[in-house]
Amino acid sequence: MNQPIAHAFLSDLDALSPGSGENPLETDVPVGDVVIRMEDSGFGIFNYRGERVLDQPIRTAGEAERLAAEIVAPWQGRVRLDTGAR
């Protein structure tokens, strides 16, 4: 069985040395949370690093929200919607 996504990410963080200068956090999304973003091909679900969590685009926001909720449920993460406004 695959380990939960957040657990794998935390393992990656543990492997980095504090003085290495590497910063895997490329977004403002906390570990364990995901973001839903609209793209040309549909909606995508992305982790804290900005990496796509699912390979296929999702056609509706409702379906993206449902899938994202299932992804974060094991560690009580949150689902956020990126509206593109900065």
C-alpha positions in Angstrom: 0.0 0.0 0.0 1.3 3.5 -0.8 2.1 5.8 2.0 0.0 9.0 2.4 1.3 11.8 0.2 2.0 14.1 3.2 4.1 11.5 4.9 6.2 11.1 1.8 6.7 14.9 1.6 7.7 15.0 5.3 10.2 12.3 4.7 11.7 14.4 1.9 11.9 17.4 4.2 13.6 15.3 6.9 16.3 14.3 4.4 17.3 17.9 3.8 20.0 19.3 6.1 19.1 22.6 7.7 22.2 24.3 6.4 21.9 23.0 2.8 20.2 26.1 1.5 17.6 24.0 -0.2 14.0 25.1 0.3 11.5 22.6 -1.1 8.6 24.9 -0.2 8.0 26.7 -3.5 4.5 27.8 -2.7 2.6 29.2 0.3 0.6 26.0 0.7 1.3 24.1 4.0 2.4 20.5 3.9 -0.7 18.3 3.8 -2.9 20.8 2.0 -3.7 20.9 -1.7 -4.7 23.6 -4.1 -7.1 23.4 -7.0 -6.2 25.5 -10.0 -7.9 26.1 -13.3 -5.7 25.3 -16.3 -6.3 25.3 -20.1 -7.1 21.6 -20.0 -9.3 21.6 -16.9 -8.8 21.7 -13.1 -5.7 20.4 -11.5 -4.9 19.4 -7.9 -1.4 20.5 -6.7 0.6 19.9 -3.5 2.7 22.3 -1.5 5.6 22.2 -4.0 3.3 23.1 -6.9 3.5 19.6 -8.2 0.4 18.1 -9.8 -1.1 15.4 -7.5 -3.2 13.6 -10.2 -2.0 13.1 -13.7 -5.2 13.8 -15.5 -7.0 17.1 -15.7 -10.4 17.3 -14.0 -13.4 18.7 -15.9 -15.4 20.3 -13.1 -14.7 22.2 -10.0 -17.0 20.0 -8.0 -15.2 16.8 -9.1 -11.8 18.5 -8.3 -13.1 19.4 -4.8 -14.4 15.9 -4.1 -11.1 14.2 -5.2 -9.0 16.8 -3.3 -11.0 16.2 -0.1 -10.3 12.4 -0.5 -6.6 13.1 -1.0 -6.2 15.2 2.2 -8.6 13.3 4.4 -6.0 10.9 6.0 -4.1 13.7 7.6 -6.9 16.3 7.9 -5.4 18.6 5.4 -7.2 21.5 3.7 -8.3 22.0 0.2 -7.8 25.5 -1.2 -9.0 27.1 -4.5 -6.5 29.2 -6.3 -8.5 31.9 -8.1 -5.4 33.4 -9.7 -5.9 36.7 -7.9 -2.7 38.0 -6.3 
